[in-house]
Amino acid sequence: MSILSDRIKQLGESETLAMAKRARALQAEGHNVISLSTGEPDFFTPDHIKEAAKNAIQNNKSYYTPVAGIPELRQAISYKLKRDNNLNYSPEQIVVSTGAKHTIMNLILSVINPGDEVIIPTPYWVSYAEMVRFAGGIPKFVKGKFENEYKITAEELESNISAHTKLLLFSSPCNPTGAIYSKEELLELSKILQKHPKILICSDEIYEHINFVGNHFSIAQIESMYERTIVVNGVSKGFAMTGWRIGYLAGPKEIALACEKLQGQFTSGANSIAQYASVAAMGDNLEPTYAMRNKFKERRDLVIELSKDIIGFKTFIPKGAFYLYPDISYYFGKANGETTIHDAFDLSMYLLNDAHVATVSGSAFGSEECIRLSFATSSELLIEAFRRMKISLDKLN
Ligand SMILES: Cc1ncc(COP(=O)(O)O)c(C=O)c1O
């Protein structure tokens, strides 16, 4: 008998982390690896947020916090949701957790029964499918088309709804594609959802502030969707605070209470110092966030220019987040010596081994024909990475 549970054996490993691990191993062998694989801003946490954390330490904010978050933070999130999204959520509808990843897991465990179907527009963020399976749910992958920047249409949504559908789970801006659902597109989806009042929506808006095209729009802003939407957000991406581990959700009180109950048994309240820091992040000083977003936009423009030189990168211009997600199926069947490229994983490994550039295979996100390149790194490194990739890719024939 195995010492491990069936549950843990069935859980897939996060492929983004696995690739980063491999890149570190090559680096340890002395290779100069450029990592375009990670999903975090390369900026520092803004000073006013760090000050708030220092004050919290000085003021001995070192005790357990209320499970759902300190009142100041739940209030600040409520304020932010009104200010930025014109959404009304009372603090009781908000639960703070140890990162948005934890938030989403809390939500899934709170609403999914074995056999429930969860519609996941594909490509999707790595952890969604495993989280759903872990809860006994069935991920229902709905592939978006390249022509529509991989976003799903109302028809595609409708034809995948069944009597078992419990949840629609998506991110906008999207990791890995950088696509953003417009207000009009969300209205179209909502017309279908109106016909199915029991379906919940998890709107993952963690990249809200990394948006190159203008105002963020949340599906929760559509009146008929508000009651059954759970908005997920956090400080990781917009405030360069990945390591602080603060995420949150806002939604119906019943769901917030369920997540609080679950969290109360598993982890308790999130880190107290990070919560006090996050209160400052929810305040009105968004200058550092905007400066960071502008930098990401410059780099986005740079990688679009650089990718024009790479014949096998078929891509659209990402409107948000910090990823380029080219279709690289042009290289399938091509070889360099012993190495033949059969799929995105092969290409990603080839780029790591030959160009010493770490990327992530689209297979991690549910699409076999793409790779993900993160531009959360300096322009100099991006230029060098593209130079190396072009040399390696040109050797494939
Ligand atoms: C789409 C999406 N959602 C959620 C998360 C989780 O963010 P965190 O747990 O750092 O708050 C990430 C992080 O990569 C993400 O890309």
The ligand as a MOL file (V3000), in Angstrom:
LIG
                    3D

  0  0  0     0  0            999 V3000
M  V30 BEGIN CTAB
M  V30 COUNTS 16 16 0 0 0
M  V30 BEGIN ATOM
M  V30 1 C -4.5630 34.1400 -13.6350 0
M  V30 2 C -3.9550 34.0050 -12.2970 0
M  V30 3 N -4.7540 33.8660 -11.2390 0
M  V30 4 C -4.2710 33.7450 -10.0070 0
M  V30 5 C -2.9110 33.7570 -9.7630 0
M  V30 6 C -2.4350 33.5810 -8.3550 0
M  V30 7 O -1.8940 34.7330 -7.8310 0
M  V30 8 P -1.4070 34.8300 -6.3190 0
M  V30 9 O -1.6650 33.5390 -5.6560 0
M  V30 10 O 0.0330 35.1930 -6.3680 0
M  V30 11 O -2.2270 35.9420 -5.7230 0
M  V30 12 C -2.0320 33.8850 -10.8320 0
M  V30 13 C -0.5720 33.8410 -10.6100 0
M  V30 14 O 0.2070 33.5320 -11.4570 0
M  V30 15 C -2.5660 34.0250 -12.1290 0
M  V30 16 O -1.7580 34.1580 -13.1850 0
M  V30 END ATOM
M  V30 BEGIN BOND
M  V30 1 1 1 2
M  V30 2 1 2 3
M  V30 3 2 2 15
M  V30 4 2 3 4
M  V30 5 1 4 5
M  V30 6 1 5 6
M  V30 7 2 5 12
M  V30 8 1 6 7
M  V30 9 1 7 8
M  V30 10 2 8 9
M  V30 11 1 8 10
M  V30 12 1 8 11
M  V30 13 1 12 13
M  V30 14 1 12 15
M  V30 15 2 13 14
M  V30 16 1 15 16
M  V30 END BOND
M  V30 END CTAB
M  END
